[in-house]
Each structure stands twice: as C-alpha cells, then as structure tokens.
C-alpha cells in the first residue's frame, strides 16, 4: 500500500463514526438567529449611544456661553433618570466649550462610558465568541504597552484580544477589513513582554542570519521581515509575511499581514506596509 | 426565506452535513468540538445566503468557508496552540506501539494548516489539483508542491515505523 492509500484509509477510519448531530439544522438556525439578534442589538446600542450623545451636544449648542450647572441643564429634556443624560464632568466641560467643539467632543463620551467595563457587543456572531482578554480597546490601536499609529487603509480593530497565548506576558489582537469573513484578518500583531520577549530575541537572531529573510531596522533596532510558518519558522512558500523586531530590550513585536491582504498588496507592497506599520509602533510604558 | 428554501436547506443538510463535518475534523486537526463549531459556522453562512446560492454549488461554498476558517484559526495560533501543547515534542522518537494509521494521523495534525488542507482535499476529498487550488485561492503548482511535501513527511513517518522506505 502506498502512502496515499494508507493516508486515505487512515483518514476514512478516523472519521468513519462521525455523524452530523441530528439537531444540526436547529443549531444552525439558532446560530443564525443569534447572529441577527446580535446585529440588531448592536444597532440598537449604537442608536442609544447616538441619542445619548446628542443630548450634551444639543445642550452645548443651546445653553449659551455661561457655564451650566447641572440644574440649569434640566427642564423637561433632562427629566429622565437615564445616567447617560446626567452631565458628567466631561459633558459639563463640553458644555462650556464652543458649540463646534461640543459636537465633536460630546458624542464620543457617552459611547466610552456606555462600553466601559462591559463586554463589547459585536454584529458578527463569530467575533463575539473570540477571546476578549484585554477588554474593550476602543479603536484597538493601544494594547500590551504599545501604540499603533499606522495601519493599511480600511483596517479597523477586529474586536478581540488575547493574552499570554504566546508565552506569559504576550498580547495580541488584529485589525480587519469591514465585512471580512469570520476569522479573516488584515493585520495581526503580537507584543512580547519580559520573558516572552527572550524567545523572540533568539528567533530574531536566527532569522536575521537566514538567506530567506530581509534584515531591517526599526527606529535603529534590529528587525527582520520574512514569511513565517505556524511555528515561526521561515516558510518562503506558504508562510505569512511578518515583521519582527525589538521595540525595547525587553519588548518584542511581531506584525503579520494576512495572505489575502498580502496578495492584494503584492510583494513590494507587503514589505513597504510592514515597515510602515513597524515605524508607527511606539512603546507607551 | 420561503418554505421551499427552508425545505431545500434541510435536504442539503441531510445530504451533506456529515461529509462537511468530517472534512472539518480532518482539516481542523483539533478536537471534534472545534470541528463542529467550524462546520456550524460554515453552514450558518450557507443558510444566510441560501436563497442566492442554493442553485450554485452550496457544498463547495460551505467547504471553502470551513477550510478557510480552519486555516485562519490556525494562523491566529489558537487551534495550533492547542495542538502544539497536546502533541508530543517534534523530535520525539516514534513510539513502537503506535500503529501506522495513528502515526499518519498524528503526522497529519503536525502539518501546517494550509498544507494539511491541501492533503485532506487532495487525498480525502479526491479533489483535483486545479479544484484544490481554486478552493484555497492559490496556484495548482503550489498545491502540487504542498501535497508532495506533506506526503514526503508521511512517507518518512511510515518508513520510521517500518524501518523501510515506502
């Protein structure tokens, strides 16, 4: 028996007893309803935030130049006991600013307070099941002790984050294109801190000596661009385009561009974008 | 969705969901729970677009979602991490009491996700190189080289077990 036949037989035997659950149809439809519910809930939450945000903005526009103490913001519009309608320090400050500043600064504040400490609500059921180890990261640009100033166009936070998945004190998240399929990503970044960074340091040293990797410098620090496989080995054929560098002596960063995005960018574009991403990463600690 | 659409979807599930789940198990390379999750997720997407795709090879669409989701997950190192911690070290000597079938499956799980997908699609699903390439969004040449490399690893493992080359 040749290896193809042996493999086919092994795979057949492995799944021979597997049957789709009788309730698969129900499970799929339940999942679909959950998807719709989450989508609508997220829409309703966004609307609530928008309405709540419009109150201080409206107040800012209509309450005149004098600082408005809480009672003066009252009247019929402020009567509901909705906490979002009670002016916080921020919204009070907004009320004392110029109208245009009030519109710009007033709207995000309730959104921040509405989501603080709560699990984010996502329109996609798949995303909701992803790890949220670092909580709501807002725009997702600051996590694990770094700030990401540059990302390729259209990418937005993937609304998930992992901690210690790549060794203790490692952190990760991704940025995806709007409407991306579940599980798809545009750019993923991993931050290795403390002991976790030591392993990366050794890896970086090895990869910089490889002919299949491009040595780079990021803000004067040694780095490397290569196509890495799942074990972080260089795999020039099927690996994921990755830049790896030491941001600080005990802080390493790995950023990778998904194969889908890489295909669109082309080889030169991938290298250019990886360098830009790396140049835009700064330590916040 | 019309009643006819619903009925057609149920027929599709009855005919294809087991095959899809089996593919998910092999491609996913992790637990049956993960594979069920992948298969359910794929079928939910099929259901979502059912009226539009029901006459246009929905099985192929579902298979593509499963395979891409498995590869994506692996890239995010979630499933891979579980496999990494669950599997024996890379250089551990083959256990003498491990039969060929188990050894091949263990080797299959060790393959990188995309290579594993190529091997499963080629030798389990019996897809051609062109079909596999279309499904994975790569060239037929890449499928050929990945399949060859995957099989080479299988051969090496079988050879190590038998003490002979296969």
Interface residues (C-beta under 8 A of the other chain):
Chain A: X2 X3 X4 X6 X7 X8 X9 X10 X11 X12 X13 X14 X15 X18 X19 X20 X21 X24 X25 X27 X28 X29 X31 X32 X35 X125 X126 X131 X162 X165 X166 X174 X181 X182 X183 X184 X185 X188 X229 X230 X231 X235 X237 X238 X240 X256 X258 X260 X263
Chain B: X9 X10 X13 X17 X18 X20 X21 X22 X25 X26 X32 X36 X39 X40 X41 X43 X44 X45 X47 X48 X65 X68 X69 X72 X73 X74 X75 X76 X77 X78 X80 X81 X84 X100 X101 X102 X104 X105 X108 X112 X113 X114 X115 X119 X120 X123 X124 X137 X142 X145 X146 X151 X154 X155 X158 X166
